[in-house]
Amino acid sequence: MNIIQFIDDVTGEEVEFAVLSAIQYKEEGYILVIESKEVDLDESTAYILKATSIDGEDVIYELVDDDAILDIVFPMLEDNMDDFEN
């Protein structure tokens, strides 16, 4: 499982996320993540993020909150989880 670090734009705080799955849909990149500190918990909150731009080696992600897109990409990310972890 890959761990990636994000900087919260509002607080400036660094947060680590574990990437559970990644897909390409209509030439856009999407990842399914949970906070790395929640990996071993029975319940955790998952987030779907969309790559919006690449700045050198850094990728800028935004939280997906469009229900129509979530309905499409979540099942794809879920199906890809087994392949991604192996």
N, C-alpha and C positions, 0 to 999 in steps of 0.2 A: 504494500500500500504506500503510495507516494504522499509525502507531507509537503504542503506548500504554505508559505507565509504571506499574509495580507497585512496591509496597513489600513486601518479604518480612517477614511477621509475626515470624519467628524472629530474623533477623539485623538487620532494620531497613534493609537494603540496598535501593537503588533499582535495578530491572532494567527494561530496555526490551524490549518484544516487538513484533514485526511481526505484524499480523493478516492471515492468509491467507484466511479465510473466516468468515462468521457466518450463523447460522440461528436460527429459532424452531422449537421442537419441543414440543408439548403446553404451550404458553404459557410455556416456559422459553427463555432465550437462551443459545446456545452459541457459542464462538469457537474457531477453530483458530489457534494462534500458534506462532512460533519466536522465539528470542532475536534481536534486531535485529542483533547482531554476527555471526550465523550466516547472514544472508540470502544472501550471495554464495558460501557454501561449497557444495560438491557434496553433502555429507551434513550434516544437522542433525537435532536432536531436536525433534519437534513435540509440542505439548501441546493438549489439549482442556480448555477452562475453561467453567464454567457460572456465569452471573450468579445470585447468590443474594440480593442486595438492592441497593437504590439509596439512597445517603445524600447527599442534595442532588444535586450534579452528578457525584458519584463513584459508580461501580458496583463492588460487591464481587464478586469472582470466586473460585471454588474449583476446584481441579484435579479432574477427573472420573476416578475410579478404578474405577467400577462397570462390569465387562465387558459386562453386558447393555446398558447405556446406550451405551457406546462402540461396540458392534456396530451399534447403530441410527443414532447421530448421525454417526459418522465417514464412512460413505458419502455421507450428505447434505451434510456439509461439503466433502468432496472434489468432489462434483458441482457445488457452488456456487462453487468457487474461480475458475473462468473468469469467471463473472458478476461476482464480487466485485472482481476486479482491474481490470476494464474500467471 
